[in-house]
């Protein structure tokens, strides 16, 4: 039976600030630019969750998209949307709020619940802007 990859896109809005507390304000500004703004900044993030599996012979589905969307929303979107990644998101506590680290943490939140739907998490892609995105494959 063929292996099929299926992707669900969700969105969330969140604020964050990129600062290394061991550096001076000048060094943070030099490295992170406007992302080190002391008053924070925000993004309209896009989140693509790709799963893989074999289509169910009875439905033709790898996974029911409504179930997948509900799981993604309850597991991560509701915890991220209109939040401050540095201060309001328990699974980001103590973790530098780069998009790279966010993708890793989203993977960790979704991997087990997605497997319980009968498919496998393949990748997480997060777009911070139209020009910048991160993709993580659980490595």
N, C-alpha and C positions, 0 to 999 in steps of 0.2 A: 504494500500500500504506500502511495507517495506521501512524503513529508511536505507539509504546507506551512508557510509562514504567514501570520495574520497580524496586522497592526491596528491599534486603536489610538487615536489622538485625543488628548484632553488639553485643557488650558488652566492656568492659574496665574494670579498676580501676587507678587511678593516683593518685599523690600529686603535689602541687606547692605552690609558695608564690608569692604575688604580691607582689613588692617592686621598687621602683625604686631601684637602688643610689645614685642621685644625691640621694635624699631622706633625711631623718632618719627614725628609727624612729617618731616621733610622726606625721609626715606620712604614712608608709606605712600606719600603723594607722588614721589618719583616713580615708584614701581607700579602702583595701582591707579594713579591718575584720579579722575573723578569718582572712581569706585571707592575711594577712601574718604569720601565726603563725610565730615563729622555729623551731618544731618541726614545721613543715609541716602539711598536712591532705590528705585524700583524697576521691575521689569514685568512685561506681559509674557510669561513663559509659555512655550509649547512643550507638551510632553507626549512622546510617541512610545507606546509599550508594544513590543513585538513578541508574540508567542509562537511556538511551533508545535506541531502535532499532526496526527493522522485524522483525516475527516471521519466523523462517525458515520457508519454505513446507513444508519436510520435517519440522520438529519442532514448529512453532508457538511456539517460544521466541525471545525477544529475545536471551537468553543462558542458558546452562545454569547454574542457580542453585548447583549444587554447585561448578562451576568458579569462579563469582564469589565464593562464600564462601571457598573455599580461597585465592584470590588476595588477598582482603581480609585474611584471617587472616595469611598469610605476609608480606604487604607492610607492614601496619600494626599489627594487633592483637598479634601476637607481640612486636613492638618496644615496645608501649605497656603491655601488661597487667602489673600488679604492678611497675611501674617508677616512678621519680621523674622527672617531665617536665622538671624543671630540670637534672637531673644524668645521667640514664641513657639518654636517647633522642637518638641522633645527629642526626636530622632536626629536633630542637628546640634544638640547641646554639646558644646566643647569641640565642635568640628568647624574648621575654617570653611566659610560659606561660599566657596567657589562653585561654579556650575559642575566642575568635575567631581567634587566631593558630594554635591547634591545628587548627581546621577548614581553614584555608588550607594548612597543611603536609600534612595528610592528603590533601587534593585533589592537591597536587603529587606525592605519593608514588603515588597511584592513577591519575592521568589517563592516562599512557602505557600501563601494563599493561592497563587496562580496554579501551583502544582495540584492543589486540592480541587481545581476545576477540571483536571484531566489533561492538561497540556503543560508545556515547559516554557519558562521565561527565556527568551532568546536575547533581547537587547532592550536597553533604555536609551532613548535619545531625548535630550533636553535642549531646546533652543532658547537662548537668553535674549537674542535679538534676531532680526532677519538674516544677519551675516554671521552670527556665532552660535554654534551648537556643539554639544558633546554627545558622544555615543559610548555606551558601556556594555560589555558583553559578559560581565561577571567573572572576569579573569582575576 
